[in-house]
């Protein structure tokens, strides 16, 4: 998955991606922290996704670190000029992110999950796992997504029952 992400095409051939794979105790630590974060913030479904992560064999993390804007002054990030997009810490991620760098991450992520699927590894892209992995310092990146991985009799990441509110 890392190889697929790293070799995916990127704008101007510039690579700002970082990846890391969690196994063993780190998966349980992430799951516990996801449930706790949901309770602390009152944000919905961190508990449900935390329990899905707990059942995973591994979690693939992918993020962008210090991604410089492409320089098109396209406005897709919300700023008229790239140089006006001053970095700042948001509640969960550091932003703003250049739309084209985010697209690079999306293409790389698609390549990574496709690779897992080719090997029949169940997976699901999770915003919530990325938020908490970043907060825990499990990956050094400005914006992160997590992909729990499992090989079971049914896909535990899609055939799930929501937690009661």
N, C-alpha and C positions, 0 to 999 in steps of 0.2 A: 504494500500500500504506500509506503514511504517512497519507494522507487517510482511508482506511478505518479504520485503527487509531484515529486521533484522534477520529473522529465516532462510534465505537462507544459504546453506552451504558455508563455508569459509575455505581457506587454513589454516591448523593447528588449526582450530577452533578459529582463532584470528580475532576480529572484529574491523576494522578501518573505518567503514561506519558512515556517519552522514546524517541525513535527516531533512527536514523541509518542511512544506506546506504553501504556500502563499495564502491568500484570500483577498478579499476586495480591499482597496486602494493599498496594496502592489503589486497586480497584475498589476494595471495601472502604478504604479511607475516603475516596471520592464519593461513593454512594452515601456514606454516613453524613458527609458534609453537605451533599445536595439536599437530603431530607432536612437537616438542621437549617440550612439557608432558607428553604421554603417556609419553615416555621417562623424563623426570625423576621422575615420580610413580609410574610403573608402572601407571597407570590404562589400562584396556582401551579400545580403539577410538578413541582420540584420533588415532592415526595414520591409520586408515581414514577417519574423518570429515574429517581435515585434507586428505587427498588428494581427497576429494569437493569440499571448499571450493576447493581449488586449481583445479579444473576449472570452477568457477562463474564467471559473468560479473559477478556482484555478490552482496553479502550484506546482507540487511536485518536490522538489529538492533533489538530492542525490549526495554525494561526498565521497571522501577519505580524511582523515585528519591524517597527521603524520604516514602514513602507512610504517611500517618497512619492508624492503625486506625480502622475505621468506628465503633467505640464501642458495639457490641452486647453486649460481654462474653459472647460465645457459646462461647469456649473452643476454637474450631477451630484456633487457632494453637498450642495447647498450654498457654496461660495462662488462668486463670479470669477475670481482669480485664484489659481492654485496657491499662490503665496499668501493669500488671506486666510487660508484654512489652518489656523494656529492649533497645534495639538493641545488637548486637554483631557483630563481624566473624567470619564462619565461614571455613572453609577455601577456599571458592570464592565465596560470596555473603555479603551482609550480611543478617542476620535478627534476629528472626523477621519474617516478612511476614504481615500480616493476610490471612486466607483470602479475604475478600471483595475485597480489592485484587488479590490474585493471580487471582481469578476475573475481575475487570475486565481484567487483562492477557491472560488466556486468551481472553476474548470479543474483545478488540481484535486479538489475534494471529490468531484464526479469521477475522475480517473481512479482515485483511491477506492471508492466504494464499488466501482465496477470491477476492480481487481478482486476485491473480497468476494463479490457475487460470483465471479468466474470460478472461484474455488468453493462455492456453495456455503460461504460463511454469511450467516444472517447478520445484518447490520442496520443501523438507523442513525441518521445525522441528528444530533441533539444540540440545540442552543444551550439548554440548561446545564448539560455536562461541561460545556466549554466555559460557561460563566464561572462555575465553581472550581474547575481545574485551574483556571487563571488566578482566582482568588487564593487558592491554596499554594500557588507557586509551583504547580506540577509541570508547567510549561511557561517559558518566558516569551510572551507575545502580547500584543496590544488588543487583539480580538481573536477569539478562539471558538472553535466548534469541536465537539466530541463525537466519536462514533464507537459505541459499544459493539462488541463482536461476540457471537456465540454460534455454536453448532449443536443444535438440539432437535428434537422431533418436530417442533413447531417454532415458528419465529416468535420469540418472546418479546420482541420489540414492537410488533404490530398487533398481535393477538393478545392485548392486555386489557384488563378491567380497570377503569378509572377508580381512584380512591374516593371514598365518601368525603364530601365537603363539610 
